[in-house]
């Protein structure tokens, strides 16, 4: 047993302050110099994480307090990245459950706490943001205890200590009525309540891999906690494969690192209880066990929840294909997707019905959109289809995934939101007034939420808050009209001209401005009245024998709606693809030729397809 080590994970709902709390633990754990400039959310090192203000990948760090090393794992709070939380919980002996002092327990709070309690981990509840003017600390304590009871926590888990903190100002206290001065109360609670890791350093080595990444200099890196024994550089080991238990691989420890602050520090050896990073083992995967040659005993890995949303990734075959991307072939796309599936256990990748198509299953739209954005930034060019939910047959009944959705809306918008949820087959589970707002809970088919977020924000004038988490599979709820608007489709290839755009904007809302290259079949706007309309945005105003081409008054264009990647995915129809390149995102029809589209539509109406 290592008494001078504590291994903890910080878990919470999105935006409840996990990464900010890690920042303060690092600052007050003497990780930085006194005069060192430290960024906010220093653990969010990924460019997309910093842009969006969310954590996407779990990350390891450590700090010291009174001679005790505290290994900290910062986890994502968004439900789509729940797989990151599930896999790291096997690496720690306790968790800090962070709860917002106003919002209280939210959907993801329930999810992560349920996983922690199932693994019998010790819990320290941190009520964060106590300096909020609308904080309701006493009520939040009661709500957390109710959540423990709902999740069948045992007596010891119900006695979990509470710490009251403000991660932004760097203070904590064990008394809700007293504002602390620093993070010492939290450090002391961690050391007192979270147990030291169990494991005999004298026994044969056993190490479970909970995270894997790639480094350009040392190759594959595997991160995990030493369950027992001691690991040394140069040691011969056996790797037990998680997916194929009978498969064993001989290997050698080339390099060994431990985490100190934000750095990986090379060491010659490490003992039971320490979280280490091992280099030099090819083909090692998350869930594998590194064992001593004399005692090959794999450790059981946690079962990761199944994905519920599917998209088809394919080679770009539009008229503009190959102009902007660096990696454009099916081989490149296939290699990247399968490589991503090794790192992200929530992702499922399989070959499609043709050589240039691949089926990718994930936890939700955001999960897949982050993958698309990462590939795009790495120089990949490809197309994706409309996201679809994974339908299962359970006991002969066709079933679909259902999400539990929590909506926080202004009171005067409740009627509109109720109507929209009704159209999407949502079932109201409860309503709770919160001041001049209403918190509503629905059970909704996952496919009913596709495209809902932008509508919801419009209906609530940007004031609505929406959170959802997977609930269960239930019998199919029937058809849902996903999109009421139609598309404005470009008639020919060329550059969009002001004159053509001016005429097209009368038909609906445009997505492009003057000078944008377009091709026949490309979607350039939306038609709010429904149905697709072909428009000629490349149309020029020609000189005639009566007037010059520029003699009329200046044409005024309405500013186009700039579509983000998520907006485009939400907008996609059944007969549309999203073209992704490092520089552009374009929505297009699957069949580009207008006459062929009409013929196919006619066949569908006649039931010939």
C-alpha positions, 0 to 999 in steps of 0.5 A: 500500500502506498500511503503517500499517493492519492488517485482521484478523478474529477467528475461533473455535469458540463460547465460546473467547474471541473477544469477550473477546480483542477487549475486551482489545485495545481496552483496551490499544489505548488506546480507552478512558479510564483511568478509564472503566468497560468492560463485559465483552464490550463488542462484544456490544451486541445484547440477545439476545447479552448474554442468551445470552452468544454473538455473533450478528452480525459487528461492526467496531472498531479500535485503535492500537498504535505508530502502526499502526491495527488494524481488528478484525472480531469474528465469531460462533462458533456454526455456525448463524451461519457466514454472518456469518464467510464474508462478512467474510473478504473484508474482511481480510488475516489472521485470529486463530484463537482455540483453547481451551487445554483443548478444542483445535480444535472443529467450527467451528474447522475450518470457519472455518480452512478458509474462511480458508486457501482465501482465502490469508489469513495466520493467527496462532493464539492459544491462549486460556485458558492459565490454566485449571487443566486447560489442555493447551497442548502437546497443543493445539499438536499438534492445531492443526498436525494440523488445518492438515495435514488442510486442506492448508495450504501451507508458509507457512500451516504456519509460522503463529506461535502466541501464548499468551494469557488474554483474561480477565486481559489477558496474552499471550506467544509462549512457552507456558512463560512467562506474559506481562504484557500484550497487547504480544506479540500486538500485535507478532505481528499487525503483524509477521505480518499483511500491510498491505493491498495496493492503489494509492490512485492507481488508480480506486476499487473497494470490495466491500460485506461488511456492510450495516445500516440507520440511522434518521438516515442510512438505508442503511449499507454497510461494506467494505474499499477494494480500490484507489483513494480514496473521497471525500464527494460522489464520483459512483460506480457500484454493481455488483449482486452478484445481477444482474451486468448491473445498474448503479446510479448513486449519490453518496457522501453520508457517509463513516465510518471505525471508531475504537474503538467509534465511527464517525468521519466523514471526508472521504476514505479510501484503499486498505486502509481499512475504511469505512462509506458512507451514502447509497446506496439498495438497496445489498446485501452482495456489491455493488461500488462502482466509479469511473465510469471503471472499472466492474469488480466484485469476485468475492464469496465463495459463502455456504454454502446453508441446510439447515433450513426453517420456514413463517412465517404470519399468526396465525389462533388465537382469541387473534390480534391481542391482543398484537402490533403488526404482525400482517398478511401485508404486515408479516411479508413486508416484515420477512422480505425485509428480513432476507434482505438483511442475512443472506445465509445466510437464504432467503425465498420466498412460500408456497403461499398469500398469508399463508405464507412459506418461510424457510430457515436454517442451523439451529434456532438461526439461525431461533429468533434471527430469531423472537425478534428479530421478536417483540421488535419487536412482530410476531405470527405463527405458525411450523411445525415445522422441516424439513430441505431434501431434495435430489435428487442424481443421481436419489437422494433426499438429506438434510443430514448433521451432524457432531456432537461429544459430550463426555459423562460416562463413565457416560452413554455407553451411554444417549447411544449408544442415543439416537444409534442411534435417530436414525440416527447413525453413530459415527466415533470415541471418545476418552477425556478423563479421566473423560469421553468425546468422541464423534463421530457423523454424524447426519441433521440432522432427527435432532437436532431435539429432541435437545438437551434430551433429551441434557442430561437424560440427562447430568444437565446435564453433556454438551456438544454441538457440531454442524456441517453435513457433507454431503448423503447418501442419505436414511436412512429414517424417524426417530421424532422425538418419543416423547411426545404432547400434552395439549390444552385442551378449551375456551377460558377461564382455567386453574383449579387444580382443572382443572390438578390433574386434568390433571397426572396425565396428564403434565407441564404447561406452564402455571400457574393463571390462564393463558388457553387456547383449545380446541386449545392444547397445555398439556402433554406426555404421556410415554406417547405420543398426544394427550389432551384435558384440561379445565384450565378445569374448576371444582369446583362446590358440591353439596348435600353439600359446599361447593366449597372444603371439601376439602384444598388442591390441590397443583400440580406447578410447570409446565415453563417452555418457552423458544422453543427448547424449543417449537421442539424440541417441535413436532409435524407437526400443530402450530404455534407461535404467537409474540406479543410477550408469549406463546409458545403451542403449538397444534394446526393443527386446533383442533376435536377432532372434526375432528382425529379425522376427519382422523386417520381419513382418514390411517390409511385412506390417503385423504389 
